[in-house]
């Protein structure tokens, strides 16, 4: 499993892992690993997956125009009138396009992304060196906005996008959101083929699914097909509670940020994870791929395009540290390391070193537990938070604020 790195300047105990709860980081992010895979994709171990998450704030279901730059993102595809007949094994009897037709419609909107960055190694032979990685992305506007995964671009400082016709562009980073694993790039181009955005709230188990991306970072435009295996799989990846679409269409390293398309060739998800290898009992894991529902992904992408960050995510306004086991006078659990000045938690009287026992009746022992609860809340909601301070528990009411405040 990909895991969050520990923050070594813990103010409570070295076993703590510090995470901001929907607030802007107060200190530098935990150190990144000093080596980076050439073709990034989040990989999760089945035996370690915990089902906790909820959505990212609901679907974004409108034709959205950004008045500041004239960008129009096409959203909510009209129902297709295409007809098919039983002429081949790939032709569906329920009105779906063939895989060939889906590929022809959707492939021009899928791009390869090449990322260059710098990293620092420590020790006797320490120094700064260049890193390279590759992934995928999907064009969401004809003037060059591209949606991808945060983990594809997070460590980069130079980005190159290659479109399906082989044209290479230098891209700029518009914004990233680590919590949802969504990022947006921009290339200077017009007349591009943007994906037709579908509705991930209407998909069903068994529906046709097609993945298009850049597996291994060298095989751009690769098409694999399968079905929707689950529409709302709750899981934890890198300590974040997420609701994902599950598919058995083949996904490999480098597919991250690419598109999951439905039987009409509409974009319904952004690929972000796969499960591979074996379980602790030795069972071989096959056919488990995951994608961020497009309604959630577009909600985040639109905010990144307009504001450069997510501004409407409900937050307690605390920084937290996770203690994995009892240490000294501290029980295992999730502790407040600091509060955002003037934020909801501070106003409610929550202080550093308080242990968060529960939120709205849900026991909290980890950051992912808290993330799962907050994912279901909206800005302005009031939650009952039980904290433990100096061995005594007390309940406080907190009115949730917005992450961009």
N, C-alpha and C positions, 0 to 999 in steps of 0.2 A: 504494500500500500504506500502511495505517496503520502508523506506526513509533513506536518509543519515542523520547522526547525525550532529548537528551544532558544529562548532569549536569555543570553548568558548574564545579563545585568539585572536579574530578578532581585526585587527588593525584599522578597519574603523567603524564598528558598530556591535553590538551583533546579528543583524538580518542577517548578512552575513554567507554564508556557503562556506568554502574554498575548492577548488578542483584544483589539478594540471592538466594542459592541456597537457597530454601526456608526462609529465616530471617526473623524479623520485621525490617523495615527499621530500620537504625541511624540513618539521617538522613532528612529529608523526601524524599518521592518527587520524581523529576525534575519540573521545572516543566511544568504542563499548557499546552496551547495557549491563547491568550488569547481566542479566539473558538471558538464551538461550534456545530455544525450543529443545526438545529432538530429533526431527526428522525434520531437516531444509528443507524447500522448499520456494523459493520466491513466494509470493502470491501478485497478483496485483488486484486493484479495477478497474472494468471496467469504472466506471464513471470518474476516474482520469487518464486514459490512454491518452497520447498525441501521435499522429502519427508523428514521426520526423526522425527516424534513417535511416542509410544506412548500408551496409555490413562492414565486418572487413578486407577489403583489398583484396578481390577476392579469388577464389578457389585455392587449392593446389592440383595439379592433376598429380602426378608422383609417381613412385616407389622410395622412398627416403631412402638412406642408410647413416647412421651416422658413418663416418669412425673412430670416436674417440672411439666408444664402440661396433662397429659391429652390432648395432641394425638395423633391417630392419622393416619398417612399410609397411604393404601391403595396397596398395591404388588403387582405381579404379577397382572394380570387373569386370571381364569379364561377358558378358551377359550369363545368365543361359540357359542351354539347357533342363532343366527339363520340362517334359510334365505332364499335369494333365487332369483328366476327370471329368465329372459332376457326382461324386459319393456321394457327401455330400454337405450340405449347406455351408461348409467352403471352398469348392473347387472353384477356380475362373475360369472363362471361358477365361480370357485374358492371361493365361500363368503364373500367380502368383502361388506361393506355397500356400498350405493351412496354416492356422494359426498354426496347429500342426507341420507342417514341418518347418515353420519359427522358432518356439520356439526351436525345436530340433537343428537347425543350429546355432541360435544366443545365446541361453541361456548360453552355456559354457563360453562365452566371457564377461558376465555381472557379476559384483561382488558386494558384500555388503561392505560398508565402515563404520567403527566405529571410532569416533573421540573423543579424550579426550583433555581437555584444562584446563586452569586456568583463573579465572576472579576475579576482585576485586570489592567489594561493599564498599560504603562509608556511613558515618553517625555514630551513636552511636555504632551500632553493626557491623560496617564494618570489612572487612577482606578479605582474599584470600580463594577461594573455587574452587573445581574441577567441571568442566562442562563436559557433555557428549552429543554427537549428533550422528546421523546416516544418511547415504545417500547411493548413488549408484555410480558405476563407470563402465567403459568398458575397457577391455584389448585391447590395440592397437599394442602390439608386443609380440611375444612368450616368450621373456625373461623378461617380467614383467612390462612394462610401462603401466600405467592405466590413462585414461583421465576421469576427473570429473569436477564438478563446483568449482569455487573459493569459493563460499559461503558455500559449504559443509565443506571445510577444513580450512577456513580462521582463525578461532579462536583456532585451535588445536595445540598441541605440541606432541601428540602421535596418530599414525594412525594404525589401524588394518584392513586388507583386508581379506574377506572370499570369496573364490572362489565357484563356483557352486557345486563342489564335497564336500564342507564342510571343506576344508583345510584352516587353519588360518595362515596369514603371518603378520609380522610387516613390515610396509611400511615407506619409507622415502619420504619427500616432495621434488620434483625436482624443481618445480617452480609454481607460480601463476600469474594470470593476472586479476585484479579486473575489468577492463574496459570491457573485453569480457566475464567475468565470467567463465573462463577456468582455470583448474589446472591440473598438472600431478603428480602422485605418482609413486613410483617404489618399487616392491617387488623382493627379490632375489629368482628367480625361472626360470626354463627353460621348454620348451615343452608345454607352455600354449596355449590355443586356443584363438587366437586373432580374433577380429571381422573383417569381410571383409568390407572394407570401400566403400561405394557407392558414388554417385555423387548427391549432393543436388541441383545442378543447373538444373538437368533434371527432377525433380519430378513435378507432376501436381496435381491440385486440383481434388479430387476424387480418387487418388491412394490409395491403401491399406496401412495401417500404423499399426505397432505393437510396443507397449511400453513394455520393460522388465526392472524391477528394484526391489527396496526394500521398498515398501510403508510401512509407519508407522515405519520404521526402524527395523521391526521384521518379515516381510513377503518376504524375499529374493526370487528372481526367479519368482516373480509374472508377469504374462503375461496378457496384455489387448490389445484389437484391435479396430480399427476404420478406418478412412480415413484421408487423408491430407485435411484439411479444408481451408488452405491458405498457399501459398508457400513463401510469402515475406511480412509478417505482420510487419509494422513499428510501434514501440511502445517505450515507455520510462519506464524502470524499474530501481529503485534506482538511478534515475537521469541520467542514461546512455541511450542514444539512441541506439536501437538495431533493427535488422531485424531478425525476427524469423519465424520458421515454426509453423503453427497452426494445431492442431489435436483434434479430439473428442475422441480419445482413453483415457480411464480413467487414470488420474494422481493424485497422492496423496502425502502428505508430506512423504519424504523418497525416492521418485522417482528421486529427483534431482541428476544429474550426470549420470543417467542411459541412456539406448539407445532407440532411435526411429529408427525402422527398416522398410525397404520397403517390397514390395511383394515378393522379392527374398531373403529376410533375410539379406540384406546389410545395414550397419549402415549409416543412412542419417542425424541423428541429436543427440545432447546431451540435454536431458530434463533439463529445468532450471526454469520453471514457470508454474503456473496455475492461472486461474481466478475462484473465487468461492464466494459464499455469495449472496448478493443482491445489486442491483443498488440503487441510491438515491430515485428512484421512487418505489422501492419495487419489481422490477422484479428479479426473481430467476435466477442466473447465473449457467449454466450447460454446460459441455462438451467443455470447453475452456482450452486446454493445449498447451504449447509452448516449442519449442526446438531450440537450436542454430544450424544452418545449419552445417553439418559436414565439408564442404569445408572451412568455416570460422574457425571452431573449430580446425581442423587439422593444419591449417596454424599457429595458435597460439601455439598449442601443440608441433609442430616440433621446433619452436623457443625456447620454454621453455626447451625442451630436449637438444637442442644444446647450448643455451646461459643462461638458467635460467631466462630469461625475454624476452619480446617482443622488438625487435630492429628496426622494419621497419615501425612503425606507425607514420604517419605525425603529427607534433606538431608545435604549435606557439612558444613554449618555454616560457609560462607564467604560473603563479599561479593565480587563479581567486577566487573571492568571490562574492557570489550572494546576492543582496539586494532585499528582497521580497516586500518592499514598500518604498515609499518616506520617508526619514528620514533626518531631518535637511536640510543641503544644498545638500544632495545626492538624486538623483532620483533613483527609483527602476531600477534594471538592473544588468548587469554583469561587475564587476570591476577587473582590474589587481591589485593584491596585491603585486606581485613581478615578476621579470623576471629572467630567467635562465641566469647566467653569460655567455656571449659570444653566447647566443642563438639567434634564428631568430628575435624574438620580440625586444630584446635589440639592435641588429644591425640595426633594422629598426627605432629605436627611440621611441618605446613604453615604457612608464614608469608606476610605481606604481601609483594608484589612477585614471588612465585613465579608462573611461567607454567604453566598446566595444559596439558600436552602431550597426554595421553590418559587415558581412564578405562576400565578393563577391556578394553583393546585397541582402543578406538574413539578415533580422533584427534579432538581438541577444538580448535577454532579460534574458536568463538563461544559466546555464552550459549545459543543454541538447540541447539547440539550437546550441551552439558552437560545441558540440560533433557531432550533426547530420551533420553539414557542413564538419567538419574535417574528418569524416568517409568516405566521398566521395573523399577525396584528397589523393595524393601520395607524398612521400618525394621528394622534389625538385620543387613541384608546387609553383607558385607565386599567392598569394591571395591579394585582395584589402581590407584593414581593415579600417573602419571608426571608429575613436575614438573621445571621447569628453574629453577635458581637459580645466579646468577653464572656462567652459561655451561655449567654441569654439570647433567646429568640424573640424577635418582634416582627410585626407585620406593618408594612408601609404601602400606601397607595402611590403609584407613579403614573403620571400622564405622559405617554410616549411622545417623544419629539421626532423630528425629521433628521435623517443622516446628514443632510447638507447644511443644517443650521450651525 
